[in-house]
Each structure stands twice: as C-alpha cells, then as structure tokens.
Amino acid sequence: MASGIFTILDDIGALMDDVAVASKLATRKTAGILGDDLAVNAEKATGFLKTRELPVLWAITKGSFLNKAIIVPIVLALNYLLPEAIKYVLILGGIYLAFEGVEKIIEYLFHRGQEEQPVLEQKEEEEGMEAEKVKIKSAIITDFILSIEIIIIALSTVLDKSLTVQILTVVVISVIATVGVYGFVALIVRFDDIGYRLIAFSKEKGILTKIGKILVRSLPVIIKILSFVGTVALLLVSGGIFVHNIDYLHHLFPSWPSLLKEILVAFGIGLCAVFVWKLGKKAVGAFKK
C-alpha cells in the first residue's frame, strides 16, 4: 500500500517536472506576445478617475481569466478534433486586431484637431460609468484575441507531449499571462500614487523625494509611450498572424525585413476592415431611416 502511494507521488513529481520544463519553454516563446499584451492593456487601463483605476483593472482582469477559461478547452478540443480550424480562428482574430490598430491611427491623424472629449473624471457620473463600461468591454475583447494567440503558441511547444502535460502547460501559461500582465499594469497606473507616498514619507527631502517626483512626472509620458507601443503591437501581432498563416503573404516580398512586411500587411488588411465597418454602419443607418 505504502509503495503504491510513493509510486503515485513519484509519477506526480515526474509530471510536474515535465510541466515545469514545458512551461519554461512556452514562456520564452510567448514572451513577445506577452510584451505586446502588456503594452496594449496598459494603454486601455488608463484614462479613468483615480478612484476607479484599480476597480476597472480588476474588472478587466476578471474578464481576462474568464476569456482564458473559455479559450483553453476550445483550443485543446480544436487541436484534437480539427487542428486546421485553429489557423482560421487566428486569422479572424488578426483581422480584429488590425482593425483596432488602424482605427487608432485614423483617429489620431484625422480627428486629433477636433475638440477633445473631456476625460472621464470630468464627465457626469452616469456618462462616466457608461464610458467606463465601453472601455472595459473593448479591453476584454482585445484580451480575448491576444489570449488566443498566447494559448495557441504555448500549446505548439508541447504538441509532442501527453494530453495531461498539454493541459497543465497551457493552464500555467494562462495564469502567468494574466497575473503577470495585469499585475504590472496595476503597478504602472499607480506610479503617481507611489510617487506621492514617497514624497510624503520623506517629508519632501532627500533621495526618496526625488524618486517620488520622477515617478509622478513620468506617468503621463509612460502612458503616451504605451499608447504608441500598444498601437504598433496590435499591428505587429496581427501582421505576424497573417504572414505566418497565409501562404501567399508568407512568400510575398521575401527580401523585405519581416517586421516591415508584417506591419504593412496588417495596415492594409486593417484599412480594408475599417472601410467595410464604416460602410456597414452607413448601410445600417440608411436602412433604419
């Protein structure tokens, strides 16, 4: 009886070792997409009333966990039953990411001169809450698409392993991705609060005060940088999906640098998606009249 228990424990230990090794490899392979995920979500988690930043971030985090709880079994089932379908799921997700990235660029280039809408903290409470819900929903949708990419890449590193190792590996990567990304985002959006606390703690004297002032002043700059990086990340991720999963695009312009080709492909497809979306909205509006 005792030997049987020790055998089971030994099997569990060996399984955990396999999962640890596989998770380490999967983390390396998903590092790039995790960086993009961080940039995109940090940009989406800012612009709220100070007292609402952490509640909003928590709402997005819960949505991210739910996304992964939905995606993991679906991806595993598709990989087992219909592995070819994964490629088309990725392409559809890539179209959405390209659409969002190009839409941000168009808004910046052509609508920047228009009168800016007041920030959420200056709006009426009801309007602010409605805008908050819209931004949370947008962040969760984007997280859903990025999560698909993360989970599929993680799964691709353990296709030669047993089903148990595959399941545990993608679950571990899902948890690491969510906790790591949104934990770091929470730290970024509270930079100014940390700075003010350091200034108050040091009574506006010494090195802590200087560090605190740097943190307070750096937050607006970081947010602007993350907004730019997040837009580029959307195009890079979507462009990578298109180039690696569509043979024609993969072999198109072979002498071009991969990053340039991915961004241009994503921009072109995103521009088409924006055009179709705008045309569809106008058609629906005309039909309603």
GIBEL-V715057 format. One record per pair of residues at least 12 apart in sequence whose C-alpha atoms are under 10 Angstrom apart, sorted by the first residue. I is the first residue (numbers start at 0). J is the second residue. D is the distance in whole Angstrom. If there is no record, write none. Layout:
i->{I	I}
j->{J	J}
d->{D	D}
//
This chain:
i->{14	14	14	14	15	15	15	16	17	17	17	17	17	17	17	18	18	18	18	18	18	18	18	18	18	19	19	19	19	20	21	21	21	21	21	21	21	21	21	21	21	21	22	22	22	22	22	22	22	22	22	22	22	22	22	23	23	23	23	24	24	24	24	25	25	25	25	25	25	25	25	25	25	25	25	26	26	26	26	26	26	26	26	26	27	28	28	28	28	28	29	29	29	29	29	29	29	29	29	30	30	31	31	31	32	32	32	32	32	32	32	32	32	32	33	33	33	33	33	33	33	33	33	34	34	34	34	34	35	35	35	35	35	35	35	35	35	35	35	35	36	36	36	36	36	36	36	36	36	36	36	36	36	36	37	37	37	37	37	37	37	37	37	37	37	37	37	38	38	38	38	38	38	38	38	38	38	38	38	38	39	39	39	39	39	39	39	39	39	39	39	39	39	39	40	40	40	40	40	40	40	40	40	40	40	40	41	41	41	41	41	41	41	41	41	41	41	41	41	41	41	42	42	42	42	42	42	42	42	42	42	42	42	42	43	43	43	43	43	43	43	43	43	43	43	43	43	44	44	44	44	44	44	44	44	44	44	44	44	44	45	45	45	45	45	45	45	45	45	46	46	46	46	46	46	46	47	47	47	47	47	47	47	47	47	47	48	48	48	48	48	48	48	49	49	49	49	49	50	51	51	51	51	52	52	52	53	53	53	53	53	55	55	55	55	56	56	56	56	56	56	56	57	57	57	57	58	58	58	58	58	59	59	59	59	59	59	59	59	59	59	60	60	60	60	60	60	60	60	60	61	61	62	62	62	62	62	62	62	62	63	63	63	63	63	63	63	63	63	63	63	63	63	64	64	64	64	64	64	64	64	64	65	65	66	66	66	66	66	66	66	66	67	67	67	67	67	67	67	67	67	67	67	67	68	68	69	69	70	70	70	70	70	70	70	71	71	71	71	71	71	71	71	71	72	72	72	73	73	74	74	74	74	74	74	75	75	75	75	75	75	75	78	78	78	78	79	85	85	85	85	86	86	86	86	86	86	87	87	88	88	88	89	89	89	89	89	89	89	89	89	90	90	90	90	90	90	90	90	90	91	91	91	91	92	92	92	92	92	92	92	92	92	92	93	93	93	93	93	93	93	93	93	93	93	93	93	93	93	94	94	94	94	94	94	94	94	94	94	94	94	94	95	95	95	95	95	95	95	95	95	96	96	96	96	96	96	96	96	96	96	96	96	96	96	97	97	97	97	97	97	97	97	97	97	97	97	97	97	97	97	97	97	97	97	98	98	98	98	98	98	98	98	98	98	98	98	98	98	99	99	99	99	99	99	99	99	99	100	100	100	100	100	100	100	100	100	100	100	100	100	101	101	101	101	101	101	101	101	101	101	101	101	101	102	102	102	102	102	102	102	103	103	103	103	104	104	104	104	105	105	118	119	141	142	144	145	145	145	146	146	146	148	148	148	149	149	149	149	150	150	150	150	150	150	151	152	153	153	153	153	153	153	153	154	154	154	154	154	155	156	156	157	187	187	187	187	188	188	188	188	189	189	189	190	190	190	190	190	190	190	190	190	191	191	191	191	191	191	191	191	191	192	192	192	193	193	193	193	193	194	194	194	194	194	194	194	194	194	194	194	194	195	195	195	195	195	195	196	196	197	197	197	197	197	198	198	198	198	199	231	232	233	233	233	234	234	234	234	234	234	234	234	234	235	235	235	235	235	235	235	235	235	235	236	236	236	237	237	237	237	237	237	237	238	238	238	238	238	238	238	238	238	238	238	238	238	239	239	239	239	239	239	239	240	240	241	241	241	241	242	242	242	242	242	242	243	248	248	248	249}
j->{161	163	164	167	164	167	168	164	157	160	161	164	165	167	168	157	160	163	164	165	166	167	168	169	171	164	167	168	171	168	153	154	156	157	160	164	165	167	168	169	171	172	153	154	156	157	164	165	167	168	169	170	171	172	175	153	168	171	172	153	156	157	168	149	150	152	153	154	155	156	157	168	169	171	172	149	152	153	156	168	171	172	175	176	153	149	152	153	155	156	148	149	150	151	152	153	156	172	176	149	176	149	232	236	145	146	148	149	152	176	232	233	235	236	145	146	148	149	175	176	177	179	180	176	180	228	229	232	145	180	225	228	229	230	231	232	233	234	235	236	141	142	144	145	146	149	176	177	180	181	229	232	233	236	142	176	177	179	180	181	182	183	184	225	228	229	232	180	184	222	224	225	226	227	228	229	230	231	232	233	138	141	142	145	184	225	226	227	228	229	230	231	232	233	56	59	138	139	141	142	180	181	184	225	226	229	56	138	180	181	183	184	185	186	187	188	221	222	225	226	229	138	184	188	221	222	223	224	225	226	227	228	229	230	56	59	134	135	137	138	139	141	184	222	225	226	229	56	57	59	131	134	135	138	181	184	185	187	188	222	134	184	185	187	188	189	219	222	226	118	119	120	131	134	188	222	118	119	120	121	127	128	130	131	134	188	118	119	120	121	122	127	131	119	120	188	189	192	120	119	120	128	131	185	188	189	184	185	186	188	189	131	132	134	135	135	138	181	182	184	185	188	135	181	182	185	132	135	136	138	139	134	135	136	137	138	139	140	142	177	181	135	138	139	142	177	178	180	181	182	139	177	135	136	138	139	140	142	143	177	138	139	140	141	142	143	146	173	174	176	177	178	181	139	142	143	146	173	174	176	177	178	139	143	139	140	142	143	144	146	147	173	142	143	146	147	149	150	169	170	173	174	176	177	170	173	143	147	143	144	146	147	150	151	173	146	147	150	151	154	166	169	170	173	166	169	170	85	147	88	147	150	151	154	169	150	151	154	162	165	166	169	151	154	155	158	162	147	148	151	244	151	240	241	243	244	245	244	245	144	147	148	144	145	147	148	151	237	240	241	244	237	238	239	240	241	242	243	244	245	144	237	240	241	141	143	144	145	147	148	236	237	240	241	144	145	148	233	234	235	236	237	238	239	240	241	265	268	269	144	234	237	238	240	241	265	268	269	270	271	272	273	140	141	144	233	237	268	269	272	273	140	141	144	145	230	232	233	234	235	236	237	238	265	269	230	231	232	233	234	235	236	237	238	262	264	265	266	267	268	269	270	271	272	273	233	234	237	265	266	267	268	269	270	271	272	273	274	276	137	141	230	233	234	269	270	272	273	229	230	231	232	233	234	235	237	265	266	269	270	273	230	231	233	234	265	266	267	268	269	270	271	272	273	230	266	269	270	272	273	274	226	227	229	230	227	230	231	266	270	273	130	131	233	177	237	233	236	237	173	176	177	236	237	240	169	172	173	176	168	169	170	172	173	176	169	169	165	168	169	170	171	172	173	166	168	169	170	172	169	168	169	169	214	218	221	222	218	219	221	222	214	215	218	211	213	214	215	216	217	218	219	221	211	212	213	214	215	216	217	218	219	211	214	215	210	211	212	214	215	207	208	209	210	211	212	213	214	215	216	217	218	208	210	211	212	214	215	208	211	209	210	211	212	214	210	211	212	215	211	262	262	262	265	266	258	261	262	263	264	265	266	268	269	257	258	259	260	261	262	263	264	265	266	261	262	265	261	262	264	265	266	268	269	257	258	259	260	261	262	263	264	265	266	267	268	269	257	258	260	261	262	264	265	261	265	261	264	265	268	257	260	261	262	264	265	261	260	261	264	261}
d->{10	8	7	10	8	9	10	10	10	9	10	7	10	10	9	9	10	9	6	8	9	7	6	9	9	10	9	8	9	9	9	10	7	7	9	8	9	9	6	9	10	10	8	10	9	9	9	10	9	5	8	9	7	7	10	10	9	10	9	8	7	9	10	9	9	7	5	8	8	6	8	8	8	10	7	9	9	7	10	10	10	7	9	9	9	9	7	7	9	8	9	6	9	10	6	7	10	9	9	9	9	10	10	9	8	9	8	7	9	10	8	10	9	7	9	9	10	7	10	7	9	9	7	10	8	10	10	9	9	10	10	8	7	9	9	5	7	10	9	8	9	7	10	7	9	9	9	10	7	9	8	8	9	9	10	9	10	9	5	7	10	8	7	9	10	8	10	9	9	10	9	5	7	9	6	5	9	9	7	9	9	8	9	10	10	7	7	9	7	4	7	9	7	7	9	9	7	9	8	8	8	8	7	9	9	8	9	10	9	8	9	5	8	10	8	8	10	8	7	8	8	9	9	9	9	6	8	9	6	5	9	9	7	9	9	10	7	8	8	6	10	10	10	10	9	8	9	6	10	8	10	8	8	8	9	8	9	10	8	10	10	9	10	9	7	10	10	7	10	7	7	9	9	10	9	9	7	6	7	10	9	10	9	8	10	10	8	6	5	9	10	9	10	10	8	9	9	9	10	10	9	10	9	8	7	8	10	7	10	8	9	8	9	9	7	8	10	7	9	8	7	9	10	8	10	9	10	7	10	10	9	10	6	8	10	7	6	10	9	10	9	10	10	8	9	7	8	9	7	9	9	9	9	9	9	6	9	8	9	10	9	6	9	10	6	7	8	9	10	9	7	10	9	10	10	10	10	8	8	10	7	9	9	9	8	9	8	6	9	7	9	10	9	8	7	8	10	8	10	8	6	9	10	9	9	9	9	10	8	10	8	7	8	10	10	9	8	7	9	10	8	7	7	8	9	10	10	10	10	10	8	8	7	9	10	9	9	8	9	8	8	9	9	9	10	9	10	9	10	8	10	10	9	10	9	6	9	8	10	9	9	10	8	10	7	7	9	9	7	8	8	8	10	10	6	6	10	10	7	8	9	10	10	10	9	9	5	8	8	9	10	8	9	10	8	9	9	9	9	10	7	4	7	9	6	7	8	9	9	10	10	7	9	9	9	8	7	6	10	10	7	10	9	8	8	9	8	10	8	8	10	10	7	8	9	9	9	6	7	9	8	6	9	9	8	9	10	10	6	5	9	8	6	8	9	9	5	6	9	7	4	8	10	8	9	9	9	9	8	8	10	8	4	7	8	6	6	9	9	10	9	8	7	9	7	10	9	8	8	5	7	8	5	6	10	9	9	8	7	9	10	8	10	9	8	8	6	9	9	6	6	9	9	7	9	10	8	8	9	7	10	9	10	10	7	9	8	10	10	9	9	10	8	9	10	10	9	8	9	8	8	9	9	10	9	9	8	8	8	9	6	9	7	7	10	8	9	9	7	6	10	10	7	9	8	8	6	10	10	10	9	10	9	10	8	8	9	7	10	9	8	9	9	8	9	9	6	6	9	8	6	10	10	8	8	9	6	4	8	8	6	9	9	9	7	10	7	10	7	8	9	8	9	7	4	6	7	5	5	9	10	10	9	10	6	7	8	7	9	7	9	8	5	9	9	8	5	7	10	9	8	9	9	9	10	10	7	6	8	9	5	7	10	8	10	7	9	9	6	6	9	9	7	9	8	9	9	8	8	9	6	9	9	9	9	8	9	8	4	6	8	6	4	8	10	9	10	9	8	9	6	8	9	8	9	9	8	8	8	9	9	8	7	10	8	9	9	9	9	8	9}
//
